């Protein structure tokens, strides 16, 4: 029974059904943000929402039955269980905010689609390398914020009046959002301030942020290499098993033919004739 359920939930068609349910459920949760649609089709949307939740619960229970203790060793199973658990929590009274968290069910698409799982796994793999870059970026921001506060605090107090304001302004500048307006206001009093802004943007946007991209790309390449190695190992194992089975079959056929007197003799004619 357990093997049948395992084969059923691991079948590609079942996985496609789960992906379809996730997409439909995400669409219905989005439609619930339109008051006019809720007023006309609210009951149907609630039925679809509850049906999708029941499908997710049934899938998790089937996986738990099949895998038992191994279920919680897979982080993706734990991820799915947490999302469905939030959806099952009561959404009334003080916990009414949990109704808004139902959209988290759309994140189940990550665990249902292998390509998305690879991307997320690569991002998690890149976290140790990214932490060093985050420290570097924070150091650059802090040094630039202290400098800008001392240099331009009196000129543009709205942007560089104190340290926390300077940090926010420089973060905005790093993202490229309206930084020319900030620079022009400062340059009206300090014409050479463009050097500070250009050097800061070059350091943050074109160096540090590109390092982030390099670390993530490297992690994705490692993830792909490991997946290819795993597939090749699986293929080699399958090929070896097939060859072993063929050799065993040949031995059995040879033994049967020899037992029945059909094994060819040295002259090439069947023995016993």
C-alpha positions, 0 to 999 in steps of 0.5 A: 500500500505504501509503495502504491501511494509513493508511486502515485504522489511521485508521478509527474502527472500528480506533480502537475496537478499540484502545480495547477492547484497552487496556481489556481489558488494563488489566482483566487487569493489575488481576486479576493483583493477586488471588492467587486469580485468578492461581492459577486463571486465571494462564495465560489472563491471561498470554495476554491480556497478551501478545496485547494487547502484540502488538497495540500493537506491530503498531499502532506498526509500522504507524504507523511504516511509514506516517508514517516520519520524521513518526512521531517529530514527533508527541508522542503517537506518542513517548508510545505508543512509550515505554509499549510500549517499557517493556512490551517490556523484560525483566522479570527479575532486577534489572529485575523492577520493570518488571513493575509498570510494565506498567499504564502501558499503560492510559495509552495510552487518553489518546492513543487518545481525542481528548477525553482528548488535549484535556484533557492538551493543555490541562493542558500548555498551562496549565503556564507559568501554573501555575508562577507560582501554584506559586511563590506557593503555595510562598511562602505555605507558607514564610512560614506555616511560619516563623511557625508554628514560631516561634509554636507550636513549643514548644506542639505540637512534633509539628506545628510543632517545626521548619521541615520539620515545619511545612511538612508540617503546613501542607500537610496543613492546606491539603488539609483533612485533620484540620486541626481536631485540629491547631488545637485542640491549639494553641488549647488554649494559644493561643486566638487561633491560630484566626486563623492557621489560618483565614487560611492556609486561606482563602489556600491553599484558596480563593484559590491553588487556585482560581487553579489551576482558573482557569488550567486552565479558561482553557487548556481554552477556548483548546484548544477554540477552536483545535480549533473554528477548525481544524475550521471551516478544514477545513470551509471548505477542503473546501467550497472544493474541492467548489465548485471540482470542481463548477465544473470539472465544469460547464466540462467538461460545457459543453465536451462539449455545445458540441463535440457541437452540443448547446449551446443557441443564443440562441433557446433551442433546441439548436444544429444542429437 
